Amino acid sequence: MTELAVFEDAGWRNLLPLTWWRAAFDLRCGLDSLLDKIERVCGARAGLLVRPDLAAVIAARQERVVNSIDAVRPKLFVNGRLLLRAPIELPVGVAAWRGDTLLAAHVQTAFASKLTPDVLLDAELTRQALAGVGHETLPAESFELIDYVWQLVHANPGELRRQIGGASRQRLGRVYAGAHLLNEGEIHVATGAKVKPAAVLDAEGGPIYIAENATVSPNVTIQGPCYIGPNTLIQPASLIREGTSIGAWCKVGGEVEGTIIHGYSNKQHYGFLGHAYVGEWVNLGAGTVNSDLKNTYGSVRVAVNGQSIDTGHMFVGSFIGDHAKTGINVALPTGCVIGFAANVFLSRYPEKFVPSFAWQTDERCSVYDPQRALAVAKKAMSRRKVEMSPAEEHAFIQIAKAAPGIEVG
């Protein structure tokens, strides 16, 4: 019997700042994470291979084996950056590559034991470890390799259609009299969810999934394809437009379009958020808006590890790291990146790259003291009855030391 191992490679760096606090395979698209998709398609629970600095954090968050893969049976190694849509059918002794990136490898014990987390994080060492293993190509339609965060945002509408379209759609929760469901057969309202009077769920452009115990307040309009996660509150008079996925325990208001919000984050008030990816424990102040379209209608460039990368897309919003915050009426430029635990309180546009642990005001951009930031983060989490693990506390401080553009003694 073949066992499944999902691994991180060096590509996690191009997914920053969203991968400071999580493995690449824990990024979301559609209804769930990349890891959830890999396990579902492969029909197996995975062992995980992650960068050593993050291993304790990942182990504390879930029950899968981390960085301790039993090498007795053949292993199917799958790159955690794959947005996988169909099974990987590689015979034992064969690997699939894209350039220098290992996509998957189905190998016996002798090779599996060589594929340690440190080796898998180095493309050259991975090549050496798999010397002598055969090569095959994965069908292009079966996966997408996620190199940059904006790929998840632009894949989200199609992934929502694919996933919700394959799910059973029922009205298990409560839809109040006076709510309007358009193309009702494409709308799922899960157990405990509430859709209140004067809400409009418009599934004529794609399916809508309202998860367990979510609340859609009065006078909300939701356009499909769209996913509203468990225990999430959509505030009154909000407009949630097509291509949006909102994770668990969020509070969201205003206008949101084509955006992924990871979970436990708040955008409670008016303001537009478009074609963005928002991490966990983020709070966006009232009136926070982002631009997702240049006046020239040209391709948007985004700062990635100190380089300006052409996304090749016209619609690109903001990428906001975990525990970041904005003040009231903050306006974010097209393709803006806000780092982990950064705070932006400006009456003008910030720079397109705001470093992690930045404290940015009109007067200056200074370093947000990591211990103070940690105390605030723990307080925010405790309000949702979530306790930060010792491993997460340690990682939080280490991010302050590792993040570019910040010097912490």
Phi, psi and omega in degrees: 000132180275137176258157184256132174231125178252130189233155169267145170238187184296347180295349179299333183293327179282358178255007175293152005274002184290343181255011169294324193252357182206161174287157181303324183286354176266003171290154189249153171200135184073233183270346192204191184270166175300321179297316178304318181294317181298314181296320181295314182292321182278347178068033182208154173275137188264149158274151188244138176237113186230166177303137186305325182296339183253355188301315182295324178296312181295321179296324182286339185271343184204180189254006177287155177288134182239124175057032177211072185271123176294126185258028182279316183259165172303149183235139168259108176271129181234130178295127183291354176270004178279127165271095193267132182242346182214156182301149174267115184247077177252131174292160178299135180093018183226143177234156176240134183233157163233104187062235178266006182263123174284121177272314181197154176211133177248105193225157175281175185307317185302322179274324182300322182293339179277341186271071177279165178305318180295321179294315183293340177278357181234113186300320181292318178294326178295317176303315181296318181295332183256016176301130182096350177276140181290170183236138169220166181254135174279142177302131185302327183282351185273350185199165166226130177274121184272106177267330183220154186297325182297340175296322178296318180299316183281339175278346190299314180302316179294322179292322175299315179298317182295314186283313181290325178298334179267358182262157175287137183247118184222164173253085181267331177274195184256123172251111186290153172301137182097348171280150183240122179247114180261130188060057190303330180294347179255019182238127177248127176240109190282170180305132178084349179284154180228132173241111193270168185304143178074003171286146178238118174253107187254100181260018180289336177261358181160162186288159179232136180233115175256113189279178186306130173063014173284154180234125173254111188285170178300148175064023173272141170244127176239125179252132179276159003283142184201148177229127175246118190282173184301137174064015179273144179249124172261118188289156182305144175068018179280156174238110179254107189268174189302150175080020184254136171237124179241125185283196186284149170059039175259160170233118190229134176221179180076210182248128179229133181222134171053040190236150172249123174246122195290321181149154178056031180239154184238130165223076194280339194244187181297160181129153185257135174231117185227138176048048183242164170232122184244130180284199181269155174060032177267143173232119179256119184293162181304134178084001175296130178226154170232148171275138176234015182209129177283151178299336180273355185061025181271174178293137183272139175255145183229142178282122178228112179052045176083001178243146176270114185253130175283118183287336186077009182240147177279324182255107177217124181261232185249155176235113194241119183287164181301147176064014176280158180216147171239152175276185181290144174060029176281132179248122184258132182288165180301130178072028182284142175242125177244124188284177180300130175057024176279151177234127183238114180230085188228149172263003178228174177297136168285172171298161180290344174233116176253116185297157172299145181060028172275144171240099192250119176235178177298331183281319184191169172246113182241175179276128174282118183306122186300324180292322176293317178299320179297317180298319178294318180298317179296323179293317179299318180293322182295333178295336175258014179061038175244130181256130177289130181285157175305323179295320179292321177301314180297316181296322180304312181289324180294327178299320179300327180278331187267335188294136181294145176085001181235134176242121180234125181282000000 
